[in-house]
């Protein structure tokens, strides 16, 4: 079942790329008592993800903070080494975006946003979305119809929705 506005996110352990190596992150700890924006995408280094989605949130960081957002998290079904490199290459980490991995697609599947596109080499990946979450509850959900577009799931749209 696909997550909806008003739902509480399931517990999940994601992986953060750190200087000391991969580190588990309990998503519930990141969300407790906080206003967080989470955006998910099909994969690091893929076209729209690199040219539109991540840059849209880098550009929107100041506006999101002004709206009371405590943290912006990017979730992708990739390994932490790829996410760490991608964070550096895009400037996401430097901009303050927390890059978290869902390497087995456990969280993505639990919220019903998984998809596969075998011809493109994308298996068990994430649909493109952005959500605002307050104390673990989804208050805004923007889900793209196609993983190849970044319209309603971009940073500017999230700022407008908040």
N, C-alpha and C positions, 0 to 999 in steps of 0.2 A: 504494500500500500504506500502510495506517495505521500510524503509529509505535506501538511497543509498549514496555512496561517492559523494560529491558535493552538497548534500541537506543541508538546514538549519534546525536545530532541532526546533521542535515546542516549544512554551512556555509551561512551566509546573511548578507546585508547588510540590516539594517533601518534605519529612519530615526528619529532622535530630534528632537523639537521642542526648539529651544534659543532663547535670547534673540537669538542672532545669525542665526537661521534654521534650516532643516532641516540635519541633520548625519548622515552615514552612520555606522552602528555595526556592526562585525563581531561577530556573535553569538559566534563562537568565542573572541574576546578576552574577552567577558563571562563565558564559562563555564570557561575554562582554570583548573584548580586551585581551583575555587570550588564552593560549594553554592548553587544558585540555584533559586528557584521561578518558573516561568513560567505565567501564566494567559492564555488566549485567549478572546475573546468575539466575538459577531456584529458589534457596532458601537458606537462612541461615541454617547452620547445616546439609545440605545435603552432601552426600559423596564427589563428585568431587569438589564441591564448596569449601568445607573445606580442602580437602587434596591436591588440585592442583591449583584451580583458584586464590583464595585469596593469598596463599603462593607464587604463581608465581609473583604477583605484589609487594608483600613485598620484594622479592628478587631483583626485577627490579627497585625499587624506585630510587636508586642513578643514575642508567643509564638513567632513564626517565628524571630525573631532569637535567642531563648533556645534554640531547637533547632539553632542553628548556621547558619542561612540567611544568606548574605552579601548577597543582593540579591533583591528581588521585582520581576519584570518583567511588565507588562501588554502584550500584543500584540493589535492590532486591524487589520483591513483598512480603514484610513482614511488620510487625508492628515495630514501632521504639523501643519498649522495647526488642524485639528479636534481632534487629540489634545492639542495644547498647551492649547487652550481648555478641553477636557473635564477635563484634569488639574487646572487651576485651579478649575473649577466644582465638581468632586467633592472637592477637597482631596487627591487621590491623590499629587501631586508633593510637597506639603507633608508628607504622611505618610511619604514616602520610597519610594514606588512609582515605578519607572522606566517611563515610557510610551514604547513603541516602535511604530512604524507598519510595516505590511507592505502598502504601497499597491497593489502589483500582485498580492498574494496568492501571491507566489513561495514564501515560507517555509511558509505555511499549506498550500499545495498539495503541497509537497515532503514534508510530514509526513502527508499524506493526511487532513487535517481540514477541508477546504473543503466548503461547501454553498451552495446558492442557494435562496431563497424569493421568487420573482418577485412573488407577490401582495403581499408586505410591502415590496417594493422592495429586497430584499437579494440582490445578485448577487455570486457568487464571494466569499463571506464565510467567516468561521471558525466552526466548531462551538465550543461552550462546553466548555472543558477547564481543567484545572490539572495541572501536572507539577512534580516535583522532579527536578533535574538535578545530578549531581555530576561535575565535570570533563568535561562534555559528554554523559554517559550518563544516560538516563532511569531513575530509581530508583523513582518513583511516578508513575502516570498515572491521573487521574480524568477520565473523559469522560462528559458528560451525554448521555442518549439523545435529549433534545429541547433545541434551543437556547433555548427559552422557560422552562427550569427552571434553578435554581442550587441544587442540593442537594449532590451529592458533589464539585462543582468549587469550592466556596466555601473561604474561608480557614480556617474551623473544622475542616473535613474534612481539609485539608492538614496542619494542626497535629497532628491525631490520627494521621495516617498517618506522620508523622515521628517 
